[in-house]
Amino acid sequence: MNILEPNSPPQTSLPELAAPVRDWEALRAAVENGAHAVYFGLQQFNARMRARNFTVEELPKLMRYLHSRGVRGYACINTLIFTDELLEAEHLVRACINCGVDGIVVQDIGLAILIRKISPDVPIHASTQMTITHSDGIKFASELGCNLVVLARECSIAHIQEIQKTLKTEGISMPLQVFVHGALCVSFSGQCLTSASFGGRSANRGECAQACRLPYQLVVDGKVWDCDGARFLLSTRDLNTVLLLPELIAAGAASLKIEGRMKHAGYVAIVTDVYRKALDRLSTNPNLTGETLFTDSEWRDLNYKLEMGFSRGFCPGWLLGPNYESLVHGLFPGKRGPLIGKIVAVTKRSLIIDQLTPYPIAAGDGIVVSNLNSEGPEPGGRVHTVIKRDGTLELTFPQDSIILKKSRLGMLVYKTSDPQLDREIRRTYTSEKPVRRSPLDIYVSGQAAQPLKVIARDHLGYKVEVTSKIPLQVAHKHPLTESFLAEHLGRLGDTPFYLRNLTSSLNDKLILPVSELNRMRREMVEALIEKRVTATNWTISEPEPIAPKELERLRTKTNGSTQENETQVQLWVMVRSLVQLEAALETNARFVYLDLPTINEVSEALRMFRSVSPIATTPNQLAACFVAPPRITLPGEEKFIDSLLELNPDGVLVRNAAQLYRVKNSRFVIDATFNVANPIAFNWLLERFHPERITPGYDLTHKQVLDLTPFVPADRIELIIHQHIPMFHMQYCLFARWTARAPNRLSCGAKCKIHSLAIRDRKGVTHPVLPDPFCRNTVFNGQPQSAAEYYLDFLSTGITKFRVEFVNESPEEIKRTLNLYQRLLAKEIDGATVCSSLKARSRLGVLSTAEDTPIT
């Protein structure tokens, strides 16, 4: 037997379909229903730590199974990595590389750098947690060594087209992965701090508690706003883009990602099957559109399955641009399934409903009755019998059923369970034999007195050659015809293959024992599988752990002082209105960030600042006024940044990777939105982009900042010492959705310029909402927090730059707050006094630990 080198997989214009898997059952469901790839988490450092996930010990078996089936496997190590976790993360990375994973999905900048130092060729995928929304963000990922970028869900098809156009112009080749189905985050992934701020469970650490699915009241100008019964104001519908696949393919999406690593195998099976059906149909007829991809009846059946898999109601997300009404209905936060009808009568034993949709309902099915006007669980149960009468359905239940007691006229009935469909779906992934098999092409050759040669090639391009141990002989009867060979070599029922095509060049009437053909077939299959599972062999640059050596190198390189240098202590103040700036200047603020919604306001603010302070040109001057562009930059928004720079500010607070390449001739500071969590990330940004300072990510505690300081120049650190945590940062506009009832910002009447807005949570805390220049909304925590108690600890390490951020404080509150911090920096009062005076929560970022107590 001779195993030949594989040819490159055949090129196709169709994208990869990547399915989520949380366990072995979901893994089989994805494979048997047609996923080209799966992505999974291990028991550390993945963005779905609450899922079951896989163990490191299972990795070899997992990857062997996937590769034997011709499916790629991507390991998610996509959380932030703190300084004391780098070695542990490296061990996990090395395990993935050694087991032949086809890619590692990462969020952390430092981890991407570390992976590329370990291996020059293992693929790195930039997670959607990196918040990449622009071609310059992709350029940034490319510099990190990434081989694929998962775009932020907020990118529309038009944005993707513009990004591809720019990448082509700049000569950057980067495959783009796009989410196509499943749950949507209302906040930009990687920028949501709500779960951590509310309950200490950080989304950037894989512990999102889905605070967006909770009920909130809308507060407009201080009064509760009537939202027509909607209480779940931030809970988005689910994404469904089957009929948009032709447009996504035309836009150049290289990979289509299904969300759902928390979901069960049945969901994975249904969604993977539907999207694979669509892709297979497009592969045979690429001219199909969303309207012609399926017939009406086909789409009704497929969409029904998708709704039964999991649905909060479907929408196209942001792919067609903003449509706030489509995105959020606000009526319920959990799974509903398809709508069946409306209750028109309630009897002692039954509900009588007008059927509003053609979806089936049968005895044994589960239903739920919407209960939009009250809190608590909604009534549901299993149907005993179904009686059809002239457009109505009578659904019977036990006489004392809770569903009968709580149902009222006009309530809507949704189907939540279909046991028959469940059984049908389970059969696709519970069989011991492969259900979905990949095509095999076989070429047969030979001549009398010579061995028979069989060459087999699979759809991935792998080839194997097997030869008979018995020479061919002249046949007197039953020669090796193509049909005879196909019958015996094509008996592949228990294997991952099926015979697609067999070609024979046997010219003479030759024969070989059937037993030898069977042996060759088994050898051929085993060789192909072995070739598949051993093909991935990534290079390891350094066999010994790199993280400790890298940290020691950075420790040696760091020249930052560990002594207090009070002459360089600066208090920077972020203001969000001209009134706030005026109050700050009256309190002798000399270092200011302007986070203002319009160019005109920024221009006026710079004039106000310079009327009391000179233009700053160096970091050591005694005054400076920096501008703060929006946290997100989408294609087409670059002009706003350019307009800010044309105003000649003293510097820029850079908040995303797309802005880095536009401020290279300016002084700038990198903001906490970059989620810098370890020294490798910090120093790479310093060396590559040369910012004056970097603000560590919001997830770092006081202790973790102290852990950072031995390895980075302390004078290049800036800390936010006082803030209202920016919890949700959203493309979704609450002003337009609820006060204007408008689908997008083009028709909202600029309600944000008329009203002040906030949301009130279940505990009665009111959280202010501010729009940015492009109508993105940020929900800030209503309670301020302060790191004042840790000030002396930070100062002792050489950190001298601190920031106070305001949101909607009055001039009096600003003056009082700044006075307290100025006295703190002058050591006239202690941090506890500051916190108690401001009623601020004492912590640095969004997380705190038992060890997070002041040292000094």
C-alpha positions in Angstrom: 0.0 0.0 0.0 1.2 3.5 -0.8 -0.4 6.6 0.7 0.0 9.5 -1.7 0.3 13.1 -0.7 -3.1 14.8 -0.7 -3.9 17.4 -3.4 -5.3 20.7 -2.1 -9.0 20.5 -1.3 -11.0 21.5 -4.3 -11.8 25.2 -4.4 -15.4 26.1 -4.0 -17.2 29.4 -3.9 -19.5 28.2 -1.1 -18.5 29.0 2.5 -17.8 26.6 5.4 -20.7 25.8 7.8 -19.4 25.9 11.4 -21.7 24.4 14.1 -21.5 24.7 17.9 -21.0 21.7 20.1 -21.0 21.4 23.9 -20.7 17.6 24.3 -20.4 14.4 22.4 -24.1 14.2 21.5 -24.1 17.6 20.0 -20.8 16.8 18.2 -22.4 13.8 16.5 -25.5 15.9 15.7 -23.3 18.4 13.9 -21.3 15.9 12.0 -24.3 13.7 10.9 -26.3 16.7 9.8 -23.6 18.2 7.5 -21.3 20.6 9.4 -18.1 21.3 7.6 -16.6 22.4 10.9 -17.4 22.5 14.6 -16.2 24.8 17.3 -16.0 23.7 21.0 -14.8 24.8 24.3 -12.5 23.1 26.9 -12.9 23.4 30.6 -10.8 26.6 30.9 -10.7 29.9 29.1 -13.7 29.6 26.8 -16.5 32.1 26.3 -19.2 29.5 27.4 -17.8 28.3 30.7 -21.4 27.3 31.7 -21.7 24.8 28.9 -20.6 21.2 29.5 -17.5 21.5 27.3 -14.8 18.9 26.7 -11.7 17.9 28.8 -8.2 18.1 27.6 -8.0 14.3 28.0 -10.9 14.0 25.4 -9.1 16.1 22.8 -7.2 13.3 21.0 -10.4 11.2 20.6 -12.4 14.3 19.6 -10.1 15.4 16.9 -9.6 11.9 15.6 -13.4 11.4 15.3 -13.8 14.8 13.5 -11.0 14.2 11.1 -12.0 10.7 10.3 -15.3 12.2 9.2 -13.7 15.0 7.2 -14.8 17.7 9.6 -12.6 20.5 11.0 -12.5 21.3 14.7 -11.8 24.7 16.2 -10.9 25.0 19.9 -12.2 28.1 21.7 -9.7 29.7 24.1 -11.6 33.0 23.7 -11.6 34.7 27.1 -9.2 37.3 28.5 -6.1 35.8 30.1 -4.6 37.4 33.2 -0.9 37.6 34.0 -0.9 34.6 36.4 -2.8 32.5 33.9 -0.5 32.8 30.9 1.4 29.6 31.6 -1.8 27.6 32.2 -3.2 29.0 28.9 0.0 28.0 27.1 -0.4 24.4 28.3 -3.9 24.4 26.9 -2.7 25.9 23.6 0.0 23.3 23.3 -2.5 20.5 24.0 -4.6 21.8 21.1 -1.7 22.0 18.7 -0.5 18.6 19.6 -3.9 17.1 19.0 -4.2 18.7 15.6 -7.0 21.2 16.1 -7.7 23.1 12.9 -7.8 26.5 14.5 -7.8 28.2 17.9 -10.4 30.9 18.5 -9.0 33.7 20.7 -10.1 37.0 22.2 -7.0 38.0 24.1 -4.4 40.0 22.3 -1.6 38.6 24.4 -2.7 35.1 23.8 -2.7 35.6 20.0 0.9 36.9 20.3 1.9 33.9 22.5 0.3 31.3 20.2 2.2 32.7 17.2 5.5 32.5 19.2 4.7 28.8 20.0 3.7 27.9 16.5 4.2 29.8 13.2 1.5 27.9 11.4 -1.4 26.8 13.6 -4.4 28.9 12.5 -5.6 31.6 14.8 -9.2 32.9 14.6 -10.0 36.3 15.9 -13.1 35.9 18.0 -16.2 38.1 17.7 -15.2 39.1 21.3 -12.4 41.2 19.6 -15.2 43.5 18.4 -13.9 43.8 14.8 -16.1 45.9 12.7 -13.8 47.6 10.2 -11.1 46.7 7.6 -8.5 48.4 9.9 -9.6 46.0 12.7 -8.9 43.1 10.3 -5.5 44.6 9.6 -4.9 44.7 13.3 -5.9 41.0 13.6 -3.6 40.2 10.7 -0.7 41.8 12.6 -1.5 39.6 15.6 -1.0 36.6 13.3 -4.7 35.7 12.9 -5.8 33.6 9.9 -9.6 34.3 10.1 -11.7 37.0 11.6 -15.2 36.5 13.1 -16.9 39.8 12.4 -19.0 41.5 15.0 -22.7 40.7 14.5 -23.5 44.3 14.0 -21.8 44.3 10.5 -24.4 44.5 7.7 -24.0 42.8 4.4 -23.2 46.3 3.0 -20.5 46.6 5.6 -19.1 43.2 4.7 -19.0 44.3 1.0 -17.2 47.5 1.9 -14.7 45.7 4.1 -13.9 43.2 1.4 -13.5 46.0 -1.1 -11.0 47.8 1.1 -9.1 44.6 2.0 -8.7 43.9 -1.7 -7.4 47.4 -2.4 -4.9 47.1 0.5 -3.8 43.6 -0.5 -4.9 42.0 2.7 -6.2 38.4 2.4 -8.3 37.4 5.4 -11.3 34.9 5.4 -14.3 36.4 7.2 -16.7 34.4 9.4 -20.2 35.6 9.9 -22.8 34.5 12.4 -25.9 33.3 10.6 -28.2 31.8 13.2 -29.0 31.7 16.9 -29.0 34.1 19.8 -28.0 37.7 19.3 -26.2 39.8 21.9 -27.8 43.2 22.3 -24.4 44.6 23.1 -21.3 44.4 21.0 -19.5 41.2 21.9 -16.4 41.9 24.0 -17.9 45.2 25.2 -20.7 44.0 27.4 -19.9 44.5 31.1 -23.4 44.1 32.5 -23.3 40.6 34.0 -20.0 41.4 35.6 -21.2 44.8 36.9 -24.4 43.4 38.3 -23.3 40.0 39.6 -19.6 39.5 39.1 -20.0 37.1 36.1 -18.0 38.5 33.3 -18.9 37.8 29.6 -15.2 38.4 28.9 -14.4 35.4 31.1 -17.1 33.1 29.7 -19.7 33.6 32.4 -22.4 35.8 30.9 -25.6 35.7 32.9 -27.7 37.2 30.1 -28.7 40.4 31.9 -30.2 41.5 28.6 -33.0 39.0 29.0 -34.2 40.6 32.2 -37.2 42.9 32.5 -36.6 46.7 32.6 -38.7 49.8 32.7 -38.0 52.7 30.4 -37.6 56.0 32.2 -38.0 59.1 30.0 -37.4 62.5 31.5 -37.6 61.0 35.0 -41.0 59.2 34.4 -41.8 55.6 33.5 -42.7 55.4 29.8 -45.5 53.2 28.5 -44.0 50.6 26.1 -47.3 48.9 25.3 -46.8 46.0 27.7 -43.2 45.4 26.6 -40.9 44.7 29.6 -37.9 42.9 28.0 -36.6 46.0 26.3 -33.1 44.7 25.6 -34.0 41.1 24.7 -33.4 40.5 21.0 -35.1 38.1 18.7 -32.9 35.3 17.4 -31.0 35.4 14.1 -32.2 33.5 11.1 -30.5 34.2 7.8 -31.3 31.1 5.6 -32.9 33.2 2.9 -30.0 35.7 3.0 -27.3 33.1 2.2 -27.1 34.0 -1.5 -26.3 37.6 -0.5 -23.8 36.6 2.2 -22.0 34.3 -0.2 -21.9 37.1 -2.8 -20.5 39.5 -0.1 -17.6 37.1 0.4 -18.3 35.4 3.7 -15.9 32.5 3.9 -17.5 30.8 6.9 -21.0 30.7 8.3 -21.2 30.3 12.1 -24.2 28.9 14.0 -24.5 30.2 17.6 -25.4 27.8 20.3 -22.7 26.1 22.5 -25.1 26.2 25.4 -27.8 24.4 23.4 -28.8 20.8 23.1 -28.0 18.3 20.3 -31.5 18.5 18.8 -31.0 22.3 18.1 -27.6 21.6 16.6 -29.0 18.9 14.4 -32.0 20.9 13.1 -30.1 24.1 12.4 -27.1 22.4 10.8 -29.4 20.3 8.6 -31.4 23.3 7.3 -28.4 25.5 6.5 -26.6 22.5 4.9 -29.6 21.9 2.7 -29.5 25.5 1.6 -25.8 25.4 0.8 -26.1 22.1 -1.1 -28.9 23.6 -3.2 -26.8 26.7 -3.9 -23.8 24.5 -4.8 -25.9 23.0 -7.7 -27.5 26.3 -8.7 -25.5 29.3 -7.6 -28.0 31.6 -9.3 -30.7 31.0 -6.7 -31.9 33.9 -4.7 -33.5 34.1 -1.3 -36.9 34.1 -3.0 -36.1 31.0 -5.1 -34.0 29.0 -2.7 -37.0 27.0 -1.5 -40.6 26.7 -2.4 -43.2 28.2 -0.1 -44.1 24.8 1.3 -40.5 23.7 1.7 -39.6 26.9 3.6 -42.6 26.6 5.8 -41.5 23.2 6.9 -37.9 24.1 7.3 -38.7 27.3 9.3 -41.0 25.3 11.5 -38.1 23.0 12.4 -35.9 26.0 13.1 -38.6 27.5 15.4 -39.0 24.2 17.2 -35.2 23.9 17.6 -35.1 27.3 19.5 -36.7 30.6 18.8 -37.5 33.8 20.6 -38.9 35.0 17.2 -36.6 35.4 14.2 -35.0 38.4 12.6 -32.1 39.1 10.2 -30.1 40.8 12.9 -28.1 43.7 11.6 -27.4 42.1 8.2 -29.9 44.3 6.4 -29.1 47.3 8.5 -30.7 48.6 11.6 -34.4 47.7 12.2 -35.1 48.2 15.9 -38.7 47.0 15.7 -37.6 43.8 14.0 -34.7 43.3 16.4 -36.6 43.7 19.7 -40.3 43.0 20.4 -39.8 43.3 24.1 -42.7 40.8 24.9 -40.8 37.7 26.2 -37.2 36.7 26.7 -37.2 32.9 26.3 -38.0 30.2 23.8 -41.5 30.3 22.3 -41.6 28.2 19.2 -44.1 28.8 16.4 -47.3 30.7 17.0 -50.4 28.4 16.7 -53.3 30.7 17.4 -55.4 32.9 19.7 -57.7 31.8 22.5 -61.4 32.5 21.7 -62.9 30.3 24.5 -62.0 28.5 27.6 -64.0 25.5 28.9 -63.6 23.2 31.9 -61.5 20.8 29.8 -60.2 22.7 26.8 -58.9 25.8 25.1 -60.6 26.8 21.8 -58.3 28.8 19.5 -58.4 30.4 16.2 -55.6 28.9 14.2 -53.4 31.7 12.9 -50.7 29.7 11.2 -50.5 26.4 9.2 -48.2 24.7 11.7 -49.4 21.3 13.0 -50.6 20.6 16.5 -51.2 17.1 17.8 -51.8 15.1 20.9 -48.7 15.0 23.1 -47.4 18.4 21.8 -46.3 21.0 24.3 -47.8 24.5 24.3 -47.4 27.7 26.3 -49.9 30.5 26.6 -48.5 34.0 26.5 -49.1 36.0 29.6 -47.7 39.4 28.7 -49.4 41.5 31.4 -48.1 39.8 34.5 -44.8 38.5 35.8 -44.0 34.9 36.7 -44.0 31.7 34.7 -46.5 31.4 31.8 -49.0 28.5 31.8 -48.1 25.6 29.6 -48.7 21.9 29.3 -49.1 18.9 26.9 -52.2 18.6 24.7 -54.3 15.5 25.3 -56.4 15.6 22.2 -57.0 18.0 19.3 -60.4 18.5 17.7 -60.6 20.5 14.5 -63.8 22.6 13.8 -64.2 25.1 11.0 -61.0 27.1 11.4 -60.8 26.6 15.1 -58.9 24.0 17.2 -60.1 22.6 20.5 -57.2 21.5 22.7 -58.1 19.4 25.7 -56.3 19.0 29.0 -56.9 17.5 32.4 -59.7 19.3 34.2 -57.5 20.7 36.9 -54.7 21.8 34.5 -53.0 25.0 35.4 -53.1 26.1 31.8 -57.0 26.1 31.9 -57.0 28.1 35.2 -54.7 30.9 33.9 -55.7 31.1 30.2 -57.8 34.1 29.1 -59.5 35.2 25.9 -57.2 36.8 23.4 -54.0 35.2 24.7 -51.7 33.7 22.1 -50.8 30.0 22.0 -47.3 28.9 21.0 -46.0 25.4 20.4 -43.0 24.5 22.5 -42.6 20.8 22.0 -43.1 18.3 19.1 -42.2 14.7 20.3 -42.6 13.3 16.8 -40.1 15.8 15.4 -37.8 15.2 18.3 -37.7 11.4 17.5 -37.1 12.1 13.9 -34.2 14.5 14.6 -32.6 12.1 17.2 -32.4 9.4 14.6 -30.0 11.5 12.6 -27.3 11.3 15.3 -28.0 8.3 17.6 -27.3 5.6 15.1 -24.0 3.7 15.6 -23.4 3.8 11.8 -22.5 7.0 10.0 -25.6 8.7 8.6 -24.0 11.4 6.5 -21.2 10.1 4.4 -18.7 11.8 2.1 -18.1 11.0 -1.6 -15.3 8.7 -2.8 -14.0 8.5 -6.3 -12.2 5.3 -7.3 -9.9 4.6 -10.2 -9.0 1.0 -11.0 -6.1 -0.2 -13.3 -4.0 -3.3 -13.9 -3.2 -6.1 -16.4 -2.9 -9.8 -16.4 -0.2 -11.3 -14.1 0.1 -8.0 -12.3 -1.5 -6.7 -9.1 -4.8 -4.8 -9.3 -4.3 -1.2 -8.4 -7.0 0.9 -6.8 -6.6 4.7 -6.2 -9.3 6.3 -4.0 -9.7 10.0 -3.5 -12.1 11.7 -1.1 -13.8 15.1 -1.4 -11.1 16.7 0.7 -8.4 15.8 -1.8 -6.8 12.9 0.1 -5.6 10.0 -2.0 -4.6 6.5 -1.2 -3.4 3.7 -3.4 -3.8 0.0 -2.6 -2.7 -3.0 -4.6 -3.8 -6.6 -4.5 -1.6 -9.3 -3.0 -2.8 -11.6 -5.7 -2.1 -11.0 -9.4 -4.9 -10.5 -11.9 -5.7 -13.5 -14.0 -7.6 -14.0 -17.3 -11.3 -14.5 -16.6 -13.2 -17.3 -18.1 -16.4 -15.9 -16.6 -17.4 -13.1 -14.2 -14.7 -10.6 -15.3 -14.0 -7.4 -13.3 -16.4 -5.1 -15.1 -17.0 -1.6 -13.8 -20.4 -2.6 -12.4 -18.9 -5.6 -10.7 -16.1 -3.5 -9.2 -18.5 -0.8 -8.1 -20.7 -3.4 -6.4 -17.8 -4.8 -4.3 -15.6 -1.8 -3.8 -18.7 0.3 -3.1 -19.9 -1.7 -0.1 -19.1 1.2 2.2 -22.2 1.2 4.4 -20.5 1.1 7.8 -17.8 3.6 6.8 -17.8 7.4 6.5 -17.8 7.1 2.7 -20.1 6.4 -0.2 -19.0 5.6 -3.8 -19.6 8.5 -6.0 -17.8 7.4 -9.1 -15.7 4.4 -10.3 -13.6 4.4 -13.4 -11.7 1.3 -14.7 -9.0 1.1 -17.3 -9.0 -2.7 -17.3 -9.1 -3.6 -21.0 -8.9 -7.4 -20.8 -11.3 -9.8 -19.2 -9.6 -10.1 -15.9 -10.5 -11.7 -12.6 -9.6 -11.4 -8.9 -11.1 -13.3 -6.0 -14.0 -11.4 -4.3 -12.3 -11.9 -0.9 -9.2 -10.0 -2.2 -11.5 -7.1 -3.4 -13.1 -7.0 0.0 -9.7 -6.9 1.7 -8.5 -4.1 -0.6 -11.7 -2.2 0.2 -11.1 -2.4 3.9 -7.5 -1.4 3.5 -8.5 1.5 1.3 -11.0 2.8 3.9 -8.5 2.4 6.8 -5.8 4.2 4.8 -8.0 7.1 4.0 -9.2 7.5 7.5 -5.6 7.3 8.8 -4.5 9.9 6.3 -7.3 12.2 7.4 -6.5 11.9 11.1 -2.8 12.3 10.8 -2.7 15.0 8.2 -2.7 18.0 10.6 0.8 18.4 12.0 1.6 22.0 13.1 5.1 23.3 13.7 6.2 23.9 17.3 8.9 26.6 17.4 9.9 26.1 21.0 9.3 22.8 22.8 9.7 24.4 26.3 7.1 26.8 27.8 7.4 30.3 26.4 5.3 32.3 28.9 7.7 32.3 31.8 10.6 33.3 29.6 8.5 36.0 28.0 7.5 37.4 31.4 11.1 37.3 32.6 12.2 39.2 29.4 9.5 41.8 30.0 10.5 42.1 33.7 14.1 42.8 32.7 13.1 45.2 30.0 10.8 47.2 32.3 12.4 50.4 33.5 9.4 51.9 35.3 10.0 53.2 38.8 8.5 51.4 41.7 8.7 54.5 43.8 6.1 57.2 44.2 6.7 60.1 41.9 4.1 62.6 43.1 5.3 65.4 40.8 3.9 63.4 37.8 0.5 62.5 39.2 -2.2 63.6 36.9 -6.0 63.4 37.2 -7.7 63.2 33.9 -11.4 64.0 33.6 -13.8 62.7 31.0 -16.8 64.9 30.3 -19.8 64.3 28.2 -21.3 67.8 27.9 -20.2 71.4 27.6 -21.9 72.1 31.0 -19.8 69.3 32.6 -16.6 70.7 31.0 -17.4 74.2 32.4 -17.8 72.7 35.9 -14.6 70.7 35.5 -12.6 73.8 34.4 -14.0 75.7 37.4 -12.6 73.0 39.6 -9.1 73.5 38.1 -9.2 70.3 35.9 -6.3 70.5 33.5 -6.3 67.1 31.9 -9.6 66.5 30.0 -11.1 63.9 27.7 -14.0 65.1 25.5 -16.6 62.4 24.8 -19.1 64.6 23.0 -21.8 63.7 20.4 -21.1 66.3 17.7 -18.1 68.0 16.0 -19.5 71.4 16.8 -19.6 70.6 20.5 -16.0 69.3 20.4 -14.9 72.4 18.7 -16.6 74.6 21.3 -15.2 72.5 24.1 -11.6 72.9 22.7 -12.1 76.7 22.6 -13.4 76.7 26.2 -10.4 74.6 27.3 -7.8 76.7 25.5 -9.2 79.9 26.9 -7.8 78.7 30.3 -5.0 76.4 29.2 -2.3 76.4 26.6 -2.0 73.9 23.7 -0.1 70.8 24.9 2.5 69.2 22.8 4.3 66.8 25.2 3.1 64.4 27.9 4.8 66.5 30.6 2.9 69.7 30.0 0.6 70.9 32.8 -2.6 70.7 30.7 -4.0 68.7 27.8 -7.4 68.2 26.1 -7.9 64.9 24.3 -10.9 63.9 22.2 -12.6 60.5 22.7 -14.1 59.1 19.4 -16.9 56.6 19.5 -16.2 53.2 21.0 -17.1 51.5 17.7 -16.1 52.4 14.1 -18.1 50.8 11.3 -17.2 51.3 7.6 -18.1 54.8 6.5 -17.6 56.4 9.9 -13.9 57.3 9.5 -14.8 60.8 8.5 -15.9 61.6 12.0 -12.5 60.7 13.4 -10.8 62.7 10.7 -13.0 65.7 11.5 -12.0 65.4 15.2 -8.3 65.3 14.2 -8.8 68.4 12.0 -9.7 70.3 15.2 -6.1 69.8 16.4 -6.8 68.4 19.8 -3.9 67.7 22.1 -4.4 64.0 21.6 -6.9 61.1 21.1 -8.3 58.4 23.4 -8.3 55.5 21.0 -11.1 53.0 21.7 -10.9 50.4 18.9 -8.4 48.9 16.5 -9.8 50.8 13.5 -8.8 54.1 15.1 -5.2 53.1 15.8 -4.1 53.5 12.1 -5.7 57.0 11.9 -3.9 58.6 14.8 -0.3 57.6 14.1 0.7 61.3 13.8 -1.0 62.3 17.1 -0.5 61.8 20.7 -2.9 59.1 21.9 -3.9 56.8 24.8 -5.3 53.3 24.3 -8.6 52.9 26.2 -9.9 50.0 28.4 -12.1 49.0 25.5 -9.1 47.1 24.1 -9.5 44.6 27.0 -5.7 44.5 27.7 -5.4 41.9 30.4 -1.7 40.8 30.6 1.8 42.1 30.0 2.2 40.4 26.6 -0.7 42.4 25.2 0.4 45.6 26.9 3.9 45.5 25.7 3.0 44.5 22.2 0.7 47.5 21.8 3.4 49.7 23.3 6.1 48.5 20.9 3.9 48.3 17.8 1.8 51.5 18.1 3.7 53.7 20.7 0.8 55.1 22.7 1.6 57.4 25.6 -0.4 55.2 27.9 -2.7 52.2 28.0 -5.7 51.7 30.2 -6.0 48.0 31.3 -9.3 46.3 30.6 -12.4 46.6 32.8 -12.1 43.0 33.9 -8.8 43.5 35.9 -9.1 43.8 39.6 -6.8 45.9 41.8 -4.7 42.9 42.5 -4.4 42.0 38.8 -3.2 45.5 38.0 -0.6 45.1 40.6 0.4 41.7 39.1 0.8 43.6 35.8 3.2 46.3 37.0 6.4 44.2 37.4 6.3 43.5 33.6 5.2 46.8 32.1 6.4 50.5 32.5 4.1 51.8 35.3 4.3 55.3 34.0 2.5 54.0 30.8 -0.5 52.8 32.7 -3.6 54.9 33.1 -6.4 53.7 35.5 -10.0 54.7 35.7 -10.3 55.5 39.3 -14.0 56.7 39.2 -16.7 55.7 36.8 -20.2 54.5 36.1 -19.4 51.2 34.3 -20.5 51.3 30.7 -22.6 48.1 30.8 -24.3 47.6 27.5 -22.8 49.3 24.4 -25.3 48.7 21.6 -26.0 49.4 18.0 -29.6 49.3 19.1 -31.2 52.6 20.0 -33.7 52.7 22.8 -34.7 56.3 22.0 -35.7 55.4 18.5 -37.3 52.0 19.3 -39.6 53.1 22.2 -40.0 56.9 22.2 -40.3 57.3 18.5 -41.5 53.8 17.5 -39.0 54.1 14.6 -37.3 51.3 12.8 -34.0 53.2 12.6 -32.3 56.5 13.3 -33.2 57.9 9.9 -36.8 58.3 11.0 -36.7 58.8 14.7 -36.9 62.6 14.8 -33.8 62.8 16.9 -35.6 62.0 20.2 -32.2 61.8 22.0 -31.9 65.5 21.6 -35.3 66.0 23.2 -35.4 63.5 26.0 -33.2 62.1 28.7 -33.5 58.3 29.0 -32.7 55.5 31.4 -33.7 52.0 32.2 -34.8 50.8 35.7 -33.9 47.3 36.8 -35.8 44.9 39.0 -34.1 46.3 42.1 -35.3 49.8 41.3 -31.9 51.1 40.3 -32.0 53.5 37.4 -29.3 53.3 34.8 -28.7 56.3 32.4 -28.5 55.8 28.7 -26.5 58.0 26.4 -26.3 58.0 22.6 -23.1 58.3 20.6 -22.7 60.3 17.3 -24.0 57.4 15.3 -27.0 56.6 17.6 -25.4 53.7 19.3 -26.5 53.6 23.0 -24.5 52.9 26.1 -26.3 51.9 29.3 -24.2 53.0 32.3 -24.5 51.5 35.8 -26.6 53.9 37.9 -24.2 53.4 40.9 -20.8 55.0 40.6 -17.7 53.0 41.6 -14.4 54.1 42.9 -10.9 52.7 43.2 -9.9 55.4 45.6 -9.1 52.9 48.4 -6.4 51.4 46.2 -4.8 54.7 45.2 -1.7 54.4 47.5 -1.1 50.8 46.3 -1.1 52.0 42.7 1.0 55.0 43.5 3.6 52.8 45.2 4.1 50.9 41.9 4.8 54.1 39.9 1.3 54.5 38.4 0.6 58.2 38.3 -2.2 58.7 35.7 -5.7 58.4 36.9 -9.1 59.1 35.3 -12.5 60.2 36.5 -15.3 59.6 34.1 -18.6 61.4 34.3 -21.9 60.5 32.7 -24.9 62.7 33.5 -23.7 64.3 36.7 -24.8 67.9 37.4 -22.2 70.7 37.6 -22.5 70.6 41.4 -21.8 66.9 41.5 -18.8 67.2 39.2 -17.3 69.9 41.4 -17.8 67.9 44.6 -16.4 64.7 43.0 -13.3 66.4 41.6 -12.6 68.2 44.8 -12.6 64.8 46.7 -10.3 63.2 44.2 -8.0 66.2 44.1 -7.7 66.0 47.9 -7.1 62.2 47.6 -4.2 62.7 45.3 -2.8 65.4 47.6 -3.1 62.8 50.5 -5.4 65.1 52.5 -8.1 62.4 52.7 -8.1 58.6 52.3 -9.9 56.4 49.8 -12.6 55.2 52.2 -13.7 58.8 52.7 -14.0 59.3 49.0 -16.1 56.2 48.5 -18.4 56.9 51.4 -18.8 60.6 50.5 -19.8 59.6 46.9 -21.8 56.5 47.9 -19.6 54.7 45.4 -18.9 51.0 45.3 -15.3 50.3 46.1 -13.6 48.5 43.3 -11.4 49.1 40.3 -13.2 47.4 37.4 -16.2 45.1 37.1 -14.9 42.2 39.2 -13.6 41.9 42.7 -12.2 39.0 44.7 -11.6 38.1 48.3 -7.9 39.0 47.8 -8.8 42.4 46.4 -8.2 44.5 49.5 -5.9 47.5 49.8 -2.3 46.7 50.7 -1.0 50.1 51.6 
